[in-house]
Amino acid sequence: MKKWFACGRKRGTRMREVAGMITDNIRITRVSNVLSLVHICTYLHPSPPMTIVQFIQTQLHADIRTNADLPFTITEQIFPPGKIITAYGQQETNAYFLKSGLVQISMMYNGDEKILDFVFENNFFGGYTSLLTSRPSDTQLTTLAETEVEIIAYSDLLNAYAGSLLANQLGRHVTERLFVNYTIRQKDLLTKTAEQRYRDLLEKRPDIIALIPVNKIAKYLGIHPESLSRIRKAIIS
């Protein structure tokens, strides 16, 4: 596969080359596995992986150095690809921070799986509705690659909220980020065509195009794979 990305290229050229690369990715995933493309994520999404401590240092500018400085306990776990972290109907009890890998968030509607989002490194995630309501989760968290996470037990986080300014600042920051991302996605679904939203992905999230099978991208966009194929062809031409 050719190196398609080069600094200074015009947007239109970049978009056409990413779209063209999809065809190569489809062939690769058919004969091997999506994991064979994981190295591309680092190339296209160059933010270095962080820990929760580094996330807090960067985003909150707090003077902490190790996990021992945090008001809650952190555990670590590595999941293989295809692992369900939180299943439909399971009550969520943890908040997760993605150090490396890729996670799909999905839900079922009228017997059909809908993909709500993909989670990339340096982001918090979880079954938040279940976490906040203590009810069974209507979403499922599934790894699409080998995935390393840091875990905060929600009960531990609640205890930290009671006496730690840092815990409250972190909770507020993460909640605000989630709200902004959710609002942008909802507005895009209401105001943009599928082709416009796909072009946005090409510009803003080429890592999605490189890592994720086309049928999952179509589900994320809310269209049929055939419709996505037509959009791809139109962009390439």
Backbone torsions as a table, in degrees:
resi	resn	phi	psi	omega
1	MET	NA	136.2	-177.7
2	LYS	-74.2	150.4	166.8
3	LYS	-73.4	117.5	-174.0
4	TRP	-100.2	-18.5	-172.3
5	PHE	-95.3	132.3	174.5
6	ALA	-147.0	136.2	-178.8
7	CYS	-62.8	140.3	175.1
8	GLY	93.6	-5.1	178.5
9	ARG	-73.4	152.3	-179.7
10	LYS	-71.4	153.6	-177.4
11	ARG	-57.4	-45.8	-176.6
12	GLY	-60.3	-42.4	179.0
13	THR	-63.9	-42.8	-179.8
14	ARG	-61.9	-44.5	-179.1
15	MET	-63.2	-42.5	179.5
16	ARG	-64.3	-38.4	-178.1
17	GLU	-70.6	-38.7	175.9
18	VAL	-62.6	-44.9	179.6
19	ALA	-60.8	-41.0	178.3
20	GLY	-66.1	-31.6	-179.3
21	MET	-67.0	-25.3	-178.6
22	ILE	-57.2	-41.2	-179.1
23	THR	-59.4	-43.5	177.3
24	ASP	-61.9	-40.6	-178.7
25	ASN	-64.0	-38.2	179.7
26	ILE	-61.5	-44.6	179.7
27	ARG	-63.2	-40.3	-178.6
28	ILE	-64.7	-46.5	-177.8
29	THR	-66.6	-26.5	178.4
30	ARG	-70.5	-36.5	-175.5
31	VAL	-95.6	-14.1	178.1
32	SER	-132.5	-103.9	-175.3
33	ASN	-164.8	156.8	178.3
34	VAL	-60.3	-22.0	179.9
35	LEU	-65.1	-24.8	179.1
36	SER	-66.4	-12.0	-179.3
37	LEU	-104.7	2.5	-174.1
38	VAL	-60.7	-33.5	-178.8
39	HIS	-61.8	-24.2	-179.5
40	ILE	-66.2	-30.2	-177.0
41	CYS	-59.2	-40.9	179.3
42	THR	-65.2	-34.8	-177.9
43	TYR	-71.7	-39.3	-175.8
44	LEU	-92.5	-21.7	-174.6
45	HIS	-127.3	74.2	-160.4
46	PRO	-78.0	3.6	179.0
47	SER	-60.0	125.9	-178.5
48	PRO	-66.4	141.8	179.0
49	PRO	-58.2	142.2	-179.4
50	MET	-122.3	162.9	167.6
51	THR	-98.4	173.3	176.3
52	ILE	-61.3	-40.4	177.9
53	VAL	-58.9	-46.0	179.4
54	GLN	-67.9	-35.2	175.9
55	PHE	-60.9	-44.9	179.2
56	ILE	-66.0	-40.8	177.7
57	GLN	-60.5	-42.1	-175.7
58	THR	-76.3	-45.0	-172.9
59	GLN	-88.4	-33.6	-177.1
60	LEU	-108.5	-7.9	179.6
61	HIS	54.6	39.5	180.0
62	ALA	-89.5	147.5	-178.1
63	ASP	-89.0	74.5	174.8
64	ILE	-126.0	151.8	-173.7
65	ARG	-125.2	-30.9	-178.1
66	THR	-137.8	171.3	177.2
67	ASN	-60.6	-26.4	-179.7
68	ALA	-66.3	-20.5	179.5
69	ASP	-83.0	-7.8	-176.2
70	LEU	-85.7	152.0	-179.5
71	PRO	-84.6	9.1	177.7
72	PHE	-143.3	163.7	-178.7
73	THR	-90.4	139.5	177.6
74	ILE	-115.7	131.6	170.7
75	THR	-115.4	162.2	-178.9
76	GLU	-124.1	149.8	178.1
77	GLN	-153.6	147.2	175.8
78	ILE	-115.0	127.0	-179.9
79	PHE	-108.8	142.0	174.7
80	PRO	-75.7	164.5	176.2
81	PRO	-62.6	143.5	179.7
82	GLY	83.1	5.2	-179.6
83	LYS	-81.6	130.0	174.7
84	ILE	-84.3	113.9	180.0
85	ILE	-79.1	-47.6	174.8
86	THR	-130.9	123.4	-174.9
87	ALA	-94.1	161.1	171.6
88	TYR	-55.6	132.5	177.7
89	GLY	86.0	-8.3	178.4
90	GLN	-87.8	140.3	177.5
91	GLN	-81.2	126.7	179.2
92	GLU	-74.9	136.3	179.9
93	THR	-127.5	-1.2	-174.9
94	ASN	-131.6	156.1	165.1
95	ALA	-109.2	137.6	-174.5
96	TYR	-115.6	146.4	172.5
97	PHE	-120.5	123.6	-174.8
98	LEU	-86.1	110.2	177.6
99	LYS	-82.7	-40.1	177.9
100	SER	-158.3	155.1	179.2
101	GLY	110.7	-155.2	-174.5
102	LEU	-156.8	132.7	-177.9
103	VAL	-128.4	136.7	175.6
104	GLN	-102.4	133.9	173.7
105	ILE	-108.9	122.3	-175.2
106	SER	-135.5	166.5	174.0
107	MET	-146.4	161.0	179.0
108	MET	-101.7	137.2	177.7
109	TYR	-142.1	117.4	-178.3
110	ASN	52.9	41.2	177.8
111	GLY	78.5	4.3	-178.5
112	ASP	-117.4	135.2	179.1
113	GLU	-78.8	129.9	176.5
114	LYS	-112.1	133.4	178.4
115	ILE	-94.4	117.9	-177.7
116	LEU	-85.1	-37.1	-176.4
117	ASP	-168.2	163.8	169.6
118	PHE	-118.2	138.0	-178.4
119	VAL	-109.3	127.6	178.0
120	PHE	-110.5	173.7	-174.3
121	GLU	-56.2	154.1	177.5
122	ASN	71.3	27.3	177.7
123	ASN	-131.1	145.5	171.3
124	PHE	-81.5	149.8	176.5
125	PHE	-156.9	169.7	178.2
126	GLY	163.9	176.7	173.1
127	GLY	-84.7	79.3	-166.5
128	TYR	-65.3	-37.6	179.3
129	THR	-62.2	-45.0	177.4
130	SER	-64.0	-40.7	-178.8
131	LEU	-60.9	-42.2	-174.7
132	LEU	-82.7	-25.8	-176.4
133	THR	-104.5	-10.0	-175.8
134	SER	60.1	30.8	177.5
135	ARG	-110.5	163.8	177.3
136	PRO	-57.6	143.2	-176.3
137	SER	-74.8	135.6	172.8
138	ASP	-96.8	4.6	175.3
139	THR	-119.5	160.5	178.6
140	GLN	-127.4	138.6	179.5
141	LEU	-109.4	119.7	-175.8
142	THR	-130.7	133.9	177.3
143	THR	-78.6	140.2	175.6
144	LEU	-107.1	-2.9	177.3
145	ALA	-155.5	170.3	173.7
146	GLU	-58.1	128.7	-168.1
147	THR	-130.6	128.4	177.6
148	GLU	-109.6	128.5	-177.0
149	VAL	-130.2	156.1	164.4
150	GLU	-107.5	142.9	-170.3
151	ILE	-124.1	134.1	172.0
152	ILE	-117.6	121.1	175.3
153	ALA	-66.6	132.8	-176.3
154	TYR	-62.2	-35.2	177.8
155	SER	-62.6	-38.3	177.7
156	ASP	-67.7	-39.4	179.0
157	LEU	-65.5	-40.6	178.0
158	LEU	-61.6	-41.3	177.1
159	ASN	-63.1	-37.8	179.1
160	ALA	-67.3	-36.0	178.0
161	TYR	-56.8	-33.3	-174.3
162	ALA	-68.2	-23.9	-175.3
163	GLY	-139.8	7.6	-175.5
164	SER	-126.2	121.8	175.2
165	LEU	-65.3	-39.7	-179.1
166	LEU	-60.8	-43.3	179.2
167	ALA	-61.5	-41.7	178.7
168	ASN	-67.1	-39.3	178.0
169	GLN	-64.3	-41.8	179.0
170	LEU	-64.4	-46.6	179.5
171	GLY	-59.8	-41.5	179.2
172	ARG	-66.0	-44.3	-178.3
173	HIS	-61.7	-47.2	-179.3
174	VAL	-64.2	-42.2	179.5
175	THR	-62.7	-42.1	179.7
176	GLU	-64.5	-41.3	177.8
177	ARG	-62.2	-44.0	179.3
178	LEU	-62.0	-42.3	-179.0
179	PHE	-64.2	-44.6	-179.6
180	VAL	-62.5	-46.2	-179.5
181	ASN	-62.8	-41.2	179.3
182	TYR	-64.7	-43.1	-179.1
183	THR	-63.9	-42.8	178.5
184	ILE	-61.1	-44.5	-179.6
185	ARG	-64.0	-40.7	179.7
186	GLN	-64.7	-41.6	178.8
187	LYS	-64.3	-40.3	179.0
188	ASP	-63.5	-40.5	179.4
189	LEU	-63.2	-32.5	-176.5
190	LEU	-86.4	-27.0	-169.7
191	THR	-116.5	-12.5	-176.1
192	LYS	-117.4	148.7	175.1
193	THR	-75.2	166.4	178.1
194	ALA	-59.4	-39.0	179.6
195	GLU	-65.4	-40.5	178.5
196	GLN	-63.7	-41.4	-179.9
197	ARG	-68.3	-34.1	177.0
198	TYR	-68.9	-41.2	176.2
199	ARG	-61.6	-37.0	176.0
200	ASP	-60.5	-40.8	177.7
201	LEU	-62.5	-41.6	179.2
202	LEU	-60.8	-37.5	-178.3
203	GLU	-80.8	-44.6	-169.8
204	LYS	-95.4	-32.6	-174.3
205	ARG	-132.3	61.1	177.7
206	PRO	-60.8	-20.3	177.2
207	ASP	-62.1	-35.5	177.4
208	ILE	-62.7	-46.2	-178.5
209	ILE	-60.7	-39.0	-175.8
210	ALA	-76.1	-32.7	-169.8
211	LEU	-99.2	-28.4	-165.3
212	ILE	-109.0	134.7	178.5
213	PRO	-55.0	149.7	-174.6
214	VAL	-59.7	-38.6	-178.1
215	ASN	-63.5	-31.5	178.0
216	LYS	-75.2	-36.3	175.4
217	ILE	-62.1	-41.4	178.5
218	ALA	-61.1	-43.0	178.1
219	LYS	-63.0	-40.1	178.8
220	TYR	-62.5	-38.4	179.2
221	LEU	-79.0	-14.0	-179.0
222	GLY	79.6	30.0	-179.8
223	ILE	-131.8	168.9	176.7
224	HIS	-79.3	150.9	178.2
225	PRO	-55.4	-34.9	179.0
226	GLU	-63.6	-38.7	178.0
227	SER	-65.6	-39.4	178.1
228	LEU	-65.2	-37.6	177.5
229	SER	-61.0	-42.0	179.0
230	ARG	-64.6	-40.8	179.0
231	ILE	-63.1	-43.5	179.2
232	ARG	-59.9	-46.0	-178.6
233	LYS	-61.9	-40.3	-179.9
234	ALA	-64.5	-38.2	-179.9
235	ILE	-69.7	-42.6	-179.1
236	ILE	-64.0	-39.4	-178.6
237	SER	-74.6	NA	NA
